[in-house]
Amino acid sequence: MENNRRKFLKSLAGLSGLAASAAPGISVASKSSSTRVQDIRLSKNKGYVRLVFDLDGIADHSIFSMQNPERVVLDIKNTKMSHGIVDRVQANSLIRGIRSGVRHGDDIRVVFDLSKTVKPRSFLLAPSGKAGHRLVLDLHDSKKASAAKKSSRSATKKTKKRDVIIAIDAGHGGKDPGATGRAGTREKTITLQIAKRLEKSINKQRGMKAVLVRKNDRFLRLRDRIRKARTSHADMMISLHADSFPDPRARGSSIYALSVDGASSETARLLADKENAADLLFGDIDLTVEDKMVKEVLFDLSLTGTIESSLDIGNEILSQIKTVNRVHKKKVQQAGFAVLKAPNIPSILIETAFISNPREERNLRSAAHQKKVAKAITRGVGKYFARKAPPGTWLAASDGEHVVNENDELRFIAKDNNVNEEDLRARNALYADTLIAGQVIKIPVS
């Protein structure tokens, strides 16, 4: 029986030897092909060092830090690297040296010997243009990052950042009902309802504050509306209206800015004449210059920059309005609206819809539709101020920037920078979760 057992073990050994001497193609088929590191590139940036590993395929990896002495270890699975590639990376003030070796037969381990504590961060980039697969490793100087944030927070405490102020003017009111729909809907009622919803929507946004020009059913002269916006130190003024036309088929939203050179269309001119008819007087432009011609020149100069900003704001809001309602005019129109003539406040007039159109009249009366319009306007306002917030406001301040990588998520960007995700969204007017590689995200002041 013992002899039979020995024969059986001997036959197993023979089979094992046969497997070991099999053709290379057979053994390779049981393993996935490995990725190869083709090159390593280093670049120095403010506060961190970036290393880019050029790969010929996708590779799983992991990183961790070690202390005493300071090191960062990078493990790349199922990857090969030619001897001497790490020697191409020159030592610097942060990296004292780099070592590499094979681990578990198929993996490589790269060890970075450091002169100080760092915060490592890694991510993969898919092929783009002439560049192939890349593994990026960023080594952030912990002390510099900490000092920069401390300095920024200290400066923030010394200089309190204010909110941007948006004046919301509900068109018409009191003895001036505005247009009336076929179902008896009054323009002055609709504009006030939307204005209050817009105020609520804006005040939910970090860094923005809304001020209502009229809070109830009262008549205000156009110059008094401007005075209210100016005394509120408004950074922007939005005048809300509802359009009307003899043909009930006319529909859609339109946005208007001021023009000092004539209207952009006959429709714009007629509309401006209609809106201005309620109050033909205009004044309260405090320019302390006696000469009338000099006053007019200064007034026109101050309006030039304001009108450019108004058109910019109008375009941002128009792009959002069209997501909730048909657009009557695809571009921001211009005409001589008296209510928009505050020389230092970018101002726009929004015709939210045609109250003379039965279907749009029903929408204007709908609380759900009013909320959609208010939110769309808020998004447009937020996107404008994310780019052009006035100096000294919270929306103009930042603790730095972050360039979006392919696998970035907002929650992780917020966490890495010790800021609230909602603040990050507000500072950059991000109303969706979609990020684009290369997009620059402003880090808000904590």
Stockholm file with secondary structure:
# STOCKHOLM 1.0

chainA/1-446         MENNRRKFLKSLAGLSGLAASAAPGISVASKSSSTRVQDIRLSKNKGYVRLVFDLDGIADHSIFSMQNPERVVLDIKNTKMSHGIVDRVQANSLIRGIRSGVRHGDDIRVVFDLSKTVKPRSFLLAPSGKAGHRLVLDLHDSKKASAAKKSSRSATKKTKKRDVIIAIDAGHGGKDPGATGRAGTREKTITLQIAKRLEKSINKQRGMKAVLVRKNDRFLRLRDRIRKARTSHADMMISLHADSFPDPRARGSSIYALSVDGASSETARLLADKENAADLLFGDIDLTVEDKMVKEVLFDLSLTGTIESSLDIGNEILSQIKTVNRVHKKKVQQAGFAVLKAPNIPSILIETAFISNPREERNLRSAAHQKKVAKAITRGVGKYFARKAPPGTWLAASDGEHVVNENDELRFIAKDNNVNEEDLRARNALYADTLIAGQVIKIPVS
#=GR chainA/1-446 SS CHHHHHHHHHHHHHHHHHHHTSCHHHHHTTSCCCEEEEEEEEEEETTEEEEEEEESSCCCEEEEEETTTTEEEEEETTEEECTTGGGGSCCCSSEEEEEEEEETTTEEEEEEEESSCEEEEEEEECCBTTBCEEEEEEEEEHHHHHHHHHHHHHHHHHSCCBCEEEEEEECCBTTBCCCBCTTCCBHHHHHHHHHHHHHHHHHTSTTEEEEESCCSSCCCCHHHHHHHHHHTTCSEEEEEEEECCSSTTCCCBEEEEECSSCCSSHHHHHHHHHHHTTCCCCCCCCCCCCCHHHHHHHHHHHHHHHHHHHHHHHHHHHHHHTTTSCBSSSSCEEECCGGGCCTTSCEEEEEEEETTSHHHHHHHHCHHHHHHHHHHHHHHHHHHHHHHCCTTBGGGCCSEEEECCTTCCHHHHHHHTTCCHHHHHHHHTCCSSCCCTTCEEEECCC
#=GC SS_cons         CHHHHHHHHHHHHHHHHHHHTSCHHHHHTTSCCCEEEEEEEEEEETTEEEEEEEESSCCCEEEEEETTTTEEEEEETTEEECTTGGGGSCCCSSEEEEEEEEETTTEEEEEEEESSCEEEEEEEECCBTTBCEEEEEEEEEHHHHHHHHHHHHHHHHHSCCBCEEEEEEECCBTTBCCCBCTTCCBHHHHHHHHHHHHHHHHHTSTTEEEEESCCSSCCCCHHHHHHHHHHTTCSEEEEEEEECCSSTTCCCBEEEEECSSCCSSHHHHHHHHHHHTTCCCCCCCCCCCCCHHHHHHHHHHHHHHHHHHHHHHHHHHHHHHTTTSCBSSSSCEEECCGGGCCTTSCEEEEEEEETTSHHHHHHHHCHHHHHHHHHHHHHHHHHHHHHHCCTTBGGGCCSEEEECCTTCCHHHHHHHTTCCHHHHHHHHTCCSSCCCTTCEEEECCC
//
